[in-house]
Amino acid sequence: MNELETLRPVFLTLHELETELVKLHTQQEDAIACKDFALAGQLNNEVIELEEKVQAFSQLEDDKIDDEIDVPKDENGFISIQSPDGDDLMFESRTDLENAVHNYKHKVTEHAESREFIKAEETQAFVDQLEKLKPRLPHLVELETTLCQIQREMDQAIVSKQFAKAESQSFVRTTSPASNRQKHVTDSS
């Protein structure tokens, strides 16, 4: 176990990588404000390298989720899945998903209390599938964080005159589910 603990700083989680990325962005902005462009350039290289790691890690997580459960989506990006009862469930938001998880956990308890253990096991397996869908439907705060990060990257690309990169960030920002859901939330307010 001690040997594994020594490797811990080398193998960071996605959250730790994202936190480190935010720190590097802040350091880079400070270096630019102090007109220490050599340091800003060095930090920019580190940011690019870390962004690539975060993107690769995120893709691995997405692929892992896709491999674990078939996640069909409709044209609006809503997730649909069939329940053990044969009902087609569609989730537009994380709240919808959380409510379904809560309801099916309650059904597991009911099946177990009525000694219908096979139904309880099937329903619990479905609850586990629903839990794995949570990363696909982030909370509003997570969406806002993603949009802010994309905006920062776009602004940095403009400042460093990497206009092609700024254009790609602009495209990501306007076509991302985070942007679409943000518009949907704003429109319904």
N, C-alpha and C positions, 0 to 999 in steps of 0.2 A: 504494500500500500504506500509506503514512504517513497518508493521509486516513482510511482504514478503521481504523487503529489509534487515531486520535483519537476515533472513535465507539465504541470498545470499552467504555468505562465506562458508556455510555448503554444498550447492549444487552447485558444480563447473561444468562448461561446460567441454566437452572433451578437447578442446584446453587448458583450464586452467589446467586441470589435467596433460596433456602432458608437459606443461611448468613447472609445479611443479616437474614432474618426471625428467626433464633435470636438474633442480636446485639440486635435491637430488643426481643425478649421479655426478654432479660437486663437491658437498660437500663430497661425498663419496671418490672420487678420491683425493681430497685435504687431507682428513683424512688419507688415505693410504699413500700419499706422506709424511705426517708429522709423520707417524708411530703411529698414534692414532687408533689402531686396535679395541679398544672397541667402539669408536665412529663410525668407519667404519662398524662394525658389526651391531650396532644399525641402522645406515642409510641403510644398506643392507636390514634389516627387513622392514623398511619403504618403500624402493624401491619395494620390492616384493609385499607388500600390495597395493601400488599405481599401480603397473603394473597390478595386478589382477583387480583393479577398472577400469583402462583404457581399459583392454581387455573386461570386462563385458559391459562397456559403448559402446565400439565399436561394440560389438555383438548386443546390443540392437538397435543401429543405423542401422546396416545392416539388422536386422530383420524388423525394421520399414520400411525401403526402400523396402524390398521384399514384405511386406504386402501391401504397397501402390501401387505397380506396378509390374506386372509380367516382369521379366528381363531375358529372355532367352539368353544364351551365347553359342557360338560355341566351338569347341575343342581348339581353340587358346585363348579363354577367351574374344573374341570380343562380344560386346553387340548388339543384334538385336531387332528391334521393328517394328511394322507395323504402317505406317502413316495413317492419315484419308483418304488419297486417295487410300489406299490399297497397296502402295509400301512397300516392305521390305527394311528397312534401317539397315545398319550395321556400328557400330562405333568401329574403331580400336584404336582411340586416343581421348583425351580430345579435341583436335583441331577439329577433325571431328564433335564431338558433339556440340561444340561451333558454328561451321559454320551452322549446321542444326538448332540450336536454332535461330540464326540470320536470316536465310532464312525463317523460319516459323513465326517469329515475323513480318517479312516484309509481309508475306501472310495475317496475321491477319489484318494489317493496310490496305492492298489492299481490303480485304473483307469488312471491316468496311466502307471504303471510297466509295465502290460501293453498300453500303447498303445491303450487304448480311450478315446480323447479325447472322444467325444461323451458317453459315460456319465460320464466325469470332469466334463465341463462341467455336465451335468444334476444330478449329485450335488452339485457345488459351489454351484449355484443353490439347491438344497434346504438346504445348510448355511447359506447367506446368509439364507434364510427363517427357519431356526431361530434364528439370531443375533438377528433382529429381534423374536423372541418373548421374549427375556430380560427386557425391562422389565415384561412381564406376569406374570412369576414372580419376585418379588423374594426376596432372601436374608432369612434370619431377622433379621439386624441391621437391614435396611431396614424390615422389618415392625415390629420393636420401636420404631424411631425414629418411624415413622408413628403407632403407638399412643400413644407418649409425647407427640407433638405434639398429637394429638386430645385427650388427657387434659388437657394444659396449657391448650388453648383452652377446654375445658369448665370447668376450674377458674377461669380468668379471667372467663368469662361469668358464673359464679356470684358471684364477688367483685364484679363490676360490676353485679350484679343484672339481667343480661340472660338471664332464665330460659328464654325461647323459644330463644335461641341455644344455651344449655347443653343443652336437651332435644334439639335437632338434632344437637349434637356427641355426645350420649349415644347417639342412634340410629345415627349414622355409626360410632361406636366398636363397638357391638354387632352391626352388620350388615356391617361391612367384611370383605373377604377377609383383611385383616391379623389381625383379631380371631378369625375362624374358624380360620385356620391356626395362630394362637398357641394356641387351645384344643386343636386337634388335636395340636400338639407337646407341650403340657402333659399331655394325656390319655395319650399314648403313652409318656411318660417313666416 
